[in-house]
Amino acid sequence: MKSITLRQIPDSLHLAIKRRAKANHRSLNGEIIAILENAAEDETLRRQPKQYENLIDALLDSPLRGSGLVIERNRDTGRDIEF
């Protein structure tokens, strides 16, 4: 495992993390690791593409919305896209 040294931590931040660690029954180090893990997990989730139920939902949430893109459905030939 790697180690990280933190310097010049404001007293108020140190106290807040210390209180949080006590409330969560963790050591100060354990609490800091938990905070970092949560932050890394949140960032990973933000970078993952959304899963959509169907194409229409994906298009409605896409940057193409409002671009004038028209989708017409035709049962015989599939979808035609006009610009």
Secondary structure, DSSP 8 states (H G I E B T S, - for coil): -------S--HHHHHHHHHHHHHTT--HHHHHHHHHHHHHHHHHHHHS----SSHHHHHHTSTTTTTT-EEEEETTTEEEEE-
